Amino acid sequence: CDFTTMEKLLNLLLFFTLLIGVQAQLSGNIYSINDVPPTTDLLKQTVVVAIKNFYNTTTKEPHTLTYDQIYRFQAYDHVYGTVDTSGHFEVNNLDTAPDSYYSLFLFVDENQDQHWNTDTFEPCGWNLLPDVTPQPIPTLSTDQTVWNITLNSGMNFTEDDINSVANGAFGFVKGYPVLHTWGSPTDRAYAHGFLLAKQIVHLLRFWLLESTVRDYDYYNNAVIPFLKTPVVVIPQQAHDEMHATFNGMVDSGANLFVPELNRNFTYEDVVYINNYGVQPPPIPLSSSREYSREHAPRFRSTHCSQFSAWGDRTGDVGTIAARNMDDELDIRKTTVSLFVMMAVQPTNGSGELAYVNYGWPGFVSAMTSGFNEKGLHAMLNSGFDWQPGPPPKSLRAGMILNNVLSTMNCATIADTMNVLPFEKEEIPSFLVGVNILLAQPDTVEDGTAPSVVYEGDRKGGLFRYEKEASPYLNEFLLTTNHFLKYGYDLEEPYSNFGEPVSMSSWWRYIAGGNYLLALDSFQTQVQGREMERALENVCHGTSEHSVVTFSNQLQFKVGIASMKYSNFYSSYELIDAPLFDFWDVF
């Protein structure tokens, strides 16, 4: 045979020689289940599965698992393993093709149905390195890593959590968890920490650390120190509230140990929760992470959408606003099971207004969704966030809308405009891009539109009004995660500041705009169900909760994603959700 043929044969022989020594098996040990050594009974119920990762033939890289691949792993390429009573597990018979990668997923099958059930909080775990989300492992490798895996359950609110303290009470209203606090800001914050201490620790562990930061060393050594720098502007009242929250947690007697950080929960962790998602500029990282984070500080990408309608569009219903809260996600659905409505009632005569904060335990000095007793809807989407340059010291970080949403001392949109960073040098601008939809009763007569969108970032911002952007309809507004006025050029409609915006943001905006155009074409009067359908039109499986507010009536509805099904479709839960009067939750 010729030289080329001989070379091919030698390479083939070398390949099979190497293949003999590759690890076609994944193995490891179950270290703990719910933070304690596993019992024999639990190990006998544990299912070990290797789920095959999708592979990009262009980049020659595997994809990390999707949520659906985990929730419905039986529908995808997978291999079951075995586990013995010592906790040792093995998975054999893996595909050893060059493009074969697997991620390990383990769960305690408590009801023996061979499914991992999020709604019954079956403990689960996976291989962590080099990230703390399930990582692709090449089977065509001589790597003999033995994976030590911990399994943990999710958490929800139960009747056992019903409790009260001097300035707060936790309970359920129409089946929804509600934390009602009253008094001064620090009294309210102390009650918040006391009543929700264990949930705050759980939220930090299994949403923020595991799904947002994704690196425990990086969190301790980079994120926490960054929150103490002058870049992060935190008002003194917020510091006082967060200290009070932490004091309440300590006094509650709850277990505050965080195994992933090998330390107890601290005040700095409360600060991070209220600045969640913010990352510092690139610095040397721990050995467990080999890549650098660029374009920081910034939030993780999110996919929220909002709509508003008023006037003749809604008839005698008045102003309606609606939002999908997207992308605060984790495998155990912690942001679904620990959703809580926080009904905040200031001291009489304080000059503040009562409000509802739709969110999660620990959010005492920052929020993303609020609705107050005057019918003011003020809710935040992430906006475009790629303007270059280092952050000025005047910027505040994750104290999102501190002067607007945290105290809710704004009765109207006009009041809110006075405290948003809008060409006012004395007011720090936002650290990252934001789209804030504001809505108020359309009976307010102060010359301000019943609804506006604020588009802004670290360098400035503008208010966007009806008919200033596609679909150019009166008495309608919508916003997703890019700008349509600030940094926007009609000649380059798919970019902000000359940089491309996310496809997700654009398709949701176009889909939402087309739905509004259809309502306009058919002269359909917009009521609550039409706004619910608007949210359904832009839902793409990442919406953990949805809110519809009726400013004139002072009412609202909340949809929470199901714990039973794969992915997150909260907007489809609104149709069966109860209608709340504002004061129902106080």
N, C-alpha and C positions, 0 to 999 in steps of 0.2 A: 504494500500500500504506500501511497505517497506520504510526504512529511506532514501535510495538513491533516490527513486522516489519522495518522499516528498521534499527532498532538491532541486531537479531539478525544481519541481513545484514552490517552493518558489522563486528560482532564476529567473524563468520566470516571476512570478508575479512582482518581484522587477524591472525587466527590463522594463516591460510595464508601471509600475508606474513612473519610471524615464522618459520613452519616452513621457509621457504626458507633462512633463515640458521642453522638449528640444525645441530648436529653429529650427523649420523647415522652417524658413523664413530668408532671408537676406534683410536687409534694410539699408538705409542711405540717405545722402543728397548730391546733386551736389553743391559743394562749389563755383566753378568758371569754366568758359569756356574761354580759352585763356587769363587767368590772370585777368578777370573782372567778376563781378557777371553775372550769366546767364540770358538772356532775355527769355521772355515767348515763343517767336517764336522758339528759339533754343531748349528750353526744350520740346516743342511739337514734335520736330524732333529727340529727343534723344531716342536711343534704349538701353535698359538694358538687359543684358543676363548673366546668370550664366552658365559657361562652366564646365562640370564635369571633374575632374582630373583623370588621370590614377592612378591605385593603385597597389603597389608592394606587393603581398601577402606573399613574403618571409621576407622582411624587415618590413612589416606592416606600410609602409609610402607612402603617396601620392607623385606623381611626379608634379613638376611645369608644367605649360602649355608649350607645344611646340609652336613655331611660327606658324606652320601650323594649330594648334588648334584655334589660334586667327584669322589668315587670312581666314580660311575656317571653321568657327565654326559651320556652318549649317551641315557639314558632321560628326559632333561629337555629343555626348550626351549633350544637353543643354536645358535650360529653360528660356523663356523670362519673363521679369518683366514689371512693369509699373512705370511711373514717372508722377507726377502731376506738375501743373504750379508753385508750390512753390519750386520745385527742389527735393522734397522727392520721393524716389523710394523704391519699394518692389519687391522681387522675392519670390513666393510661390510655393507650390507643388513640393518641392525638395525631392529627394530620402533620406530617413533617415536610410538606412542600415549602419552598423558599419563602412564599408569601403567607405562611400560616402563623398567626398570632392568636393567643387566647388570653382572656382575663378570668381570674378565679372569682367565683361568687359562692358564698356559703350562707346557709340560713337554717334555723331551727324550724322544722316543719311540724309545728305543734298540733295541727289537725290532720296530719298525714295525708294531704291531698296532692303532694308533689308540686305545689305552687307556693311562691313566697307571697304572703298576704300582708300588705301594708296596713289594712284596716284593723287587723288584730295584733299589729305591732310585734310580729315574729322577729327575733333577733337576727341580724345579718352582718356580714363582714366581707372583706375582699383583700386582695394584695395591694399594698399601699405605695411602694417605692417605684419610681422617683417622685410620684405625686401621691396625694392621699385619696384620690379617686381611683376607681379600678383601672389598672394600667395594662396595656398589651404586653404579653410575654412571648418572645419568639420561641417556637418549638425547635427550629433548626439552629440550635445553639449548644455550646458545651457548658453554659452557665448551670451550675448545680445549686442555685439558690434554694434554700429551704424557707418557705414562707411561714412566718409566725403571724397568725391572724386572730384578731379580736372580733367578737360578735356583740352587737348592741341593739337594743330595741328602740323603737320610736317612743314618743310620749304624747298623750293628749290630756285634756282637762276632764276630770271626772267629778262626781258628787263629793268625793273625799276632799276635793280642793276648796269646797265652799267654806269660806272663813271671813272673818272681819277683824279689823283693828281700829284704833282710834279715828283715823281719817280715811278709811277705805273699807270696801267690802267686795269680795269676789263671789259671783254666782252665775246663774243662767237666766236669760230672758228670751222667751220664745225658742228655746233650744240653743241659743248662741251664748258662748262665754263672754261675760261682761265684767270688767273691773271698774267699779265706781269709786272715785277718790274725790275728796273735798278738802277745803281749807287753803292754807298758804302753799306756794309751790314746793317748799321743802317738806311740809307735812304730807302732801300728796305723794311726793316721790318716795318718802320713807315707807308709806303704806304700800306703794307699788312694789318696792323691793322686798318687804316683809311677806306679802301675800303671794308673790310670784317668783320667789328665790330659786326654787329647783327648776322651774321652767326657763328662767333666764340662763342658768348654767347649761341646761340641755340645748338651748338655742345656740349658744356660743359654740358648743362642742360639735354639734351635728349639722348645723347650717353654716355658720360663719367660718369656723376653722376648717371644716371638712370640705365645704363646697365653694367658699368664697376666697379665703386666703390660700388654702391647699398646701401649706407648708408650716409646720409647727415652729421650727427654728426661726424661720423668716418672720413669723408673727412676733415672737419674743424679742428677736434681735434687731429687727428693722421697723416693723409696723408700730409697735408700742413706742419706741424712741421717737419716731417721726411725729406722733401725735403730741409730743411735748415741745416741738419746735415752734418758732414764731410764725411759720407758715399757717399753722392751724389756729385760727382765731376762735376762741370759745368764750362767750360772755360769762361774766362772773356768776350770774344767776344759774346758768347751765351747770357750771362747776358745782355750785351749791346743791342743785337738784341731784346731780349724779353722785355726789358724796352721800346725800341723804338716802338715795336708792341703795348704795352699797352698805350703809349702816343698817338699813332695814333688812337686807339679806343676811348680814352677820347675826343680827338679833333674832332672826327667824329660827335659827338652829338647824337650817338645812345643810346638807352636805355640799360644801363649796369646792371640793377637790376636783381638779381637771386633770385626769390621767394623761391626756395627750401633751400637756404642758409640764407635767410632773410638779405641779404647784397648785395652791389654792387660787380660786377666783379673786381678783383684786379690783380696786377702784379703776385702774387703767383699762380693765376689760369692759367696764360700763362705758367708759369714754369711747372705746372702739365700737361698741354696739351702736352708739349714737353718731358714729362717723363711719358706719359700715361701708365696705367696698373701697375706701380710699387707700391707695398704695403710695409709698414714698418713691422718690427718684431712684434709679438703679444704684445699688451698692453691692459690695461683695456679699455673696450668699453662702449659706451652709453647703457642705459637701453633697448634700442630698439633692441639690438643684444645680444644674450645670448651665442653664441658660439665664440670660439677664432680662429684666423687665424693662421694656422701653415705653416711651410716651407716658410715663408716670409723672406726677400723681394723677390718677383718674379712677373712675368707677369701672367695674365690670360692665360689659354690654348688657343692656336691659331692653325690654320690648313692650313697654306700656303703651296704651292707646286711650284717648279720651275724646268725648263728644259733648256738645251742648246745643240746646235749642230753646227758643223762647218766643214771646210775642204771639203773632198770628199763627206761627207754626204749631204752637201747642194749645191754642185756645185758652180756656179758663184754667188750665193746669198750671200755667206760668213756666218759669225756668226749670228745665230738666238738664242735669249733667250726669255723665256716666263715665266710668273708668274700668279698664282691665289692668290689674296689677300683675306684671309679668316678670319672670326670670329670677325671682328670689326662690330658687329651687334647690332641693337636695334629694338624695335617693330615698330617704325615709319619709319624705313629705312633711318635714318638721314645720315648715311655714304654713302648711295647711292645718295640721293637727293642733298647732299652738296659736292659730289666729285668735285674736281677742279684740273686742271693742272696748276701748278705754274711754269711759265717760268722765270727763274732768269738770269739776264744779268749783270754781274759785270762791274765795271768801266774799260774802256780800259787801259791796262798797269798795271792792278792790279796783274797780275800773276794768276788770277782765270779763270776758264772756265765757259761758259754758260751751264746751265743744266735745265732739266725739273724734277720737283718733282711731282709725282702722289700721291695725298692725299687729305687733308682736310684743311679748314680754321684754322689758328692759328699755323700750323706747320712751324715755321720759323727757328728753330735751331736744329731740328731733323726731320728725315724722314725715311721711310721704303723702298721707291722705287725711284731710280734716274737714269737718262740717260743723258750723257753730249755730248758736241759738238764734241768730239773725238770718239764717239761711244762706250764709256765705260758704260756698264750696271752694276749697283751695287744695289742689292735688298736684303732685309732681310727677313728671316723666323725666328720665334722663334725656339730655339733648345732645347735640353734636359737640364733640370734645376733642378736636384735633388742631386747634390753633397752637402754633409753636411758641416756644419760649418758656423760661422757668416761671414758677408761680411767684407773684409778688408776696411780700410779707403781710400785706393787708388782707389776703384772702382767708376766709373761713373754710374749714373742710366740711366734714359730714354733718355739721349742725345745720341741716337742710332747712332753709326758710325759717331760721330761728325767730326772726322778728314777726313772722306772719303765722306760721303753723304751730310753733311750740307754745305760744301764749294765746294765740287766737284773739288778740285784743283789737281785731279789726272788724268793724261792723259792716263795712261796704267795700267794694272794689276800690273806690277812691281812697279810702283809708289805707288799703293794702299797697296802693301805688306809692304812698309816701314812705314805705319802709322797704320796698324792694330796691336792689342796687340798679338804679336807672339814672345814669349820668350824674350820680351824686358821689363826689370823691370821699365824703366822710363815711359812707356806708360800704363796707367790704363787699366785693363781688363774690360770686360763687366760684368755688375751686374747680368745678367741672361744669360742663354744659347742662342746661336744664330747660325743660318746657313746662311751664306752670299754667294750668287751666284754672281760671277764676270764674265763678258764676254766682249770681245773687238774684233775689226776687226781681222780676221785671217790672215791679211796681215802684221800685226805688227811683226817685226823680232827682238826681243830682248831676245830670248831664253825662253820666258814665254809662257805657253799654252794659247790658245785663251779663255779658260774658266776654272775656278777653283771654288771650294766651300771651304769657311773658316768655320770650326767647332770649336766653342769656348764657354767658359763660364767664371766664375769669377776666375778660377784657371789656365787657359791656353787655348791652342787651336792648331789646325793643319790645314794645307791646304790639301784638298783631290783633286786628279787629276783623269783624265779618267782612266778606267780599274782598279782602286784601290778598287772598290766595285761592287757588283752585280748591273746590269747584265754584267759587265766586257766587255763593248763595247768601241771601240775606237771612238773618236770624238763625244761622247755623255756624258752628265752629267744630273743627276736629284737630287733633295734634297727635303725633306719634313720637319719634325720637330724632328728628332732624328739624332744621329751621326752614321756614317758608318766607321769612322777611329779613331777619338778621343774618347777614352773611350769605344771602341768597341772590342769585343772578338768573333771570329768566333765560339768558342765553346758555346757561349751564344748569338746567333744572335738577339734575341728579347729583349735585354737589353743594357743599357749603364751604365758603372761603376757598373755592377752587379744589377742594378735596372731595372724593366720592363719599356719599353717605351709604349707610347699610341698606342692602337689598330688602331686609325684613322691614325696616322702617318705611321704605318707599311702597312696597306692595300693600302693607296695611293701610297706608294713607290713601293710596289709589282705590283699594277695595272699599274703604270706608266712605271716600268721596263719591264713588259710583253708587253706593247704597243711598246716600243723601240725595243724589241726583234723581234716583228712581222715586224716592218719596216725593220730591218736588214735582217730577213729571206727572205723577198720578194724583197730585194735590192731596196727598195723605196727611191728615193731621197727626202730629207726633204726640204719642202718649208714652206711658212707661214701657209697654211691650215693644214699640218701635225702637226705643233706645236699647232695650235688651238685645234685640236682633242686630242692632248696629255693633254691639260688642261681640256677638256671635260671629259676625262677618269678619272680624279682625282677630279672632282667637285662633291660635295655631299650636295649641297643646302646651303652652307655658304659662297660663294664667292661673295663679294660685288663689286670688280672690277678685271679685268684681263688686263695684258699688254704683248704685244709681241714686241720685239725690233729687228731691223735689223742693226747691228753695221756697216757693210761695207757700206750700202746704207745710213746710218744715217736717218732711218725712224722708225716709230712705229705705232701700232694700240692699241686702248683701248676699252675694252668691259665693260659696266656698267650694273649691274643687273637691271632687269625691276622693276619698281614701281608697275606694274599692277598685278603681279602674286605672289603667296605665295613663301616663301623662296628666296634664292639668287643664281642665276645661271649666273653669269657674263660671264663665258667662252663661253656660247652658244650665246652670243650677238656679239662675235667677227666676225662671218661670214659676218654680214651686216655692220660692223663698217668701217668707212673711213680710208684710209691710210694717215698718216701725214708725211710730210718731217719735219725734226727737226726744221727748222727755220720758219715753218708755224705759230707757236704759239708765235713768238717773234714780 
